[in-house]
Amino acid sequence: RLDPNGANTTYWFEYSEDSLVGGIIGTMTATQTMNGDEATIGVKVDVTDLRRNTKYYYRMVARNEFGTVVGGSVSFRTK
């Protein structure tokens, strides 16, 4: 979920086969923008070209005039 806190906010997802420990990422999705007048909403993005039977880690990053927030790392495994 993302709350723009009254400011236009740009957000994206970072994902990798590595655990993202130390802040090193593999790939970024395209950035998206949320109007500051919007309420807290769930956000999502479609990702393609993932390898089969592979564990991936991802996190959301959001940036606005108040700063940058990096979400916690979450994992999933492709089929």
C-alpha positions as CSV (number, residue, x, y, z in Angstrom):
1,R,0.0,0.0,0.0
2,L,1.2,3.5,-0.8
3,D,0.2,6.8,0.9
4,P,1.5,9.8,-1.1
5,N,1.0,12.0,2.1
6,G,-0.3,14.9,0.0
7,A,2.7,15.1,-2.4
8,N,3.0,13.8,-6.0
9,T,4.9,10.5,-5.6
10,T,6.9,8.5,-8.0
11,Y,7.2,4.8,-7.2
12,W,8.7,1.6,-8.7
13,F,9.6,-1.9,-7.8
14,E,13.1,-3.4,-7.6
15,Y,13.6,-7.1,-8.0
16,S,16.4,-9.6,-8.1
17,E,17.4,-13.3,-7.6
18,D,19.6,-12.1,-4.8
19,S,18.2,-11.2,-1.4
20,L,18.6,-7.4,-1.8
21,V,20.8,-7.3,1.3
22,G,23.0,-4.3,1.2
23,G,20.7,-2.5,-1.2
24,I,22.1,-3.9,-4.5
25,I,19.3,-4.5,-6.9
26,G,19.1,-6.4,-10.2
27,T,16.2,-4.8,-12.1
28,M,13.9,-1.8,-11.7
29,T,10.3,-1.7,-13.1
30,A,9.2,1.4,-15.0
31,T,8.4,4.3,-12.6
32,Q,4.8,5.3,-12.0
33,T,3.4,8.5,-10.6
34,M,0.7,9.0,-8.0
35,N,-1.1,12.3,-7.5
36,G,-0.7,13.7,-4.0
37,D,-4.5,14.1,-3.6
38,E,-5.0,10.3,-3.9
39,A,-5.8,8.3,-0.8
40,T,-3.7,5.3,0.3
41,I,-4.0,2.6,-2.3
42,G,-2.6,-0.8,-3.2
43,V,-0.2,-0.6,-6.1
44,K,1.0,-3.4,-8.4
45,V,3.1,-3.9,-11.6
46,D,3.3,-6.7,-14.1
47,V,6.7,-8.2,-14.6
48,T,7.6,-10.5,-17.6
49,D,10.6,-12.6,-18.7
50,L,11.2,-14.2,-15.3
51,R,13.1,-17.5,-15.2
52,R,11.1,-20.6,-14.4
53,N,11.4,-22.2,-10.9
54,T,13.4,-19.3,-9.5
55,K,13.2,-17.5,-6.2
56,Y,12.9,-13.7,-6.6
57,Y,13.0,-10.9,-4.1
58,Y,11.3,-7.6,-4.6
59,R,10.6,-4.3,-2.8
60,M,8.8,-1.1,-3.5
61,V,10.5,2.3,-3.5
62,A,8.7,5.6,-3.4
63,R,10.0,9.1,-3.7
64,N,8.5,12.5,-3.2
65,E,9.4,16.0,-1.9
66,F,9.6,14.5,1.6
67,G,12.2,11.9,0.7
68,T,12.6,8.3,-0.4
69,V,11.2,5.3,1.3
70,V,12.4,1.7,0.6
71,G,10.0,-1.1,1.5
72,G,11.0,-4.4,3.0
73,S,12.1,-7.2,0.9
74,V,9.5,-9.9,0.0
75,S,10.1,-13.1,-2.0
76,F,8.2,-15.4,-4.4
77,R,9.1,-18.4,-6.5
78,T,8.1,-18.8,-10.1
79,K,6.6,-22.0,-11.4
